[in-house]
Amino acid sequence: MKTCNQNIEKTIDLAKIMLELAQSGDEYREDSGCGILFGVLRDSAYKIIKLAEAEKKAHEVKGFWP
């Protein structure tokens, strides 16, 4: 697999870890500031996944994805 495609896959994996951390953070938070932090983390992860999936699809259409 090309390095550019590996980086897209790693980005998706990293964003999934961000989602897990946001979930755990929400479960164990002690104040509203943490809620805001983990909400931003969750929102960012979803945005990153959406962008990375779109780029993966673009690579597939161009024939760059195995």
Sequence and secondary structure as in RCSB ss.txt:
>XXXX:A:sequence
MKTCNQNIEKTIDLAKIMLELAQSGDEYREDSGCGILFGVLRDSAYKIIKLAEAEKKAHEVKGFWP
>XXXX:A:secstr
  HHHHHHHHHHHHHHHHHHHHHHHHHH  SHHHHHHHHHHHHHHHHHHHHHHHHHHHHHHHT   
